[in-house]
Every structure is written in structure tokens, then in C-alpha cells.
């Protein structure tokens, strides 16, 4: 699986990159269909404290999953995005299982 990380305007610390890799690796354990992903870490120029944004797009055959979150720390934003993606994956699995069950009954 190939993960592309973009961080325009700054270079993230190695510790942050390892944290991100670990979180995305856990997602591949939940959904084995993930082909790759794109991560964008961005610092917003604003007066509010929550100026760090994380956007993750996962490439899955049929549908891509996308989630975005903003927080005061990148680690918090990443954790929020991963939580959203886990919900999307579980909904996708439920929907997929429902479709398979529907077609088996016919």
C-alpha cells in the first residue's frame, strides 16, 4: 500500500509521520481492500487555536473514503479523521453485507 503525505509550507517531524503510519496501518487491518491513500497536513493561517487540518483519502475499489478534521494538534486531528474513517468503513461493510445477503435470498 502506498501512502502519499503532503504538508505544504512545513515539514512534519518524524514522530508525527510514525504516528500517522501506525494509525493508517490499523485501518488496513480493518479493511483489507485499501489500495493506497493520500494524507494532507495543513497549517491554516487563522487567529483561532485550532489551525491544524488533516485530510485523509483512502483508495478502495468502487469507492474512495475521505475525511477531514481540524484541531489544535496534528495528532488530535489525525485521531479524529481515523475515527471518522473507521465509521465509514463499518458502514461500507454493513451495506456490502446487506447487498450480498439480499442477492443470496433471490
Secondary structure, DSSP 8 states (H G I E B T S, - for coil): -EEEEE-TTS---HHHHHHHHHHHHHHHHH-TTEEEEEEEEEE---SSS--EEEEEEEEETTEEEEEEEEESSHHHHHHHHHHHHHHHHHHHHHHHHHHHHHHHH-
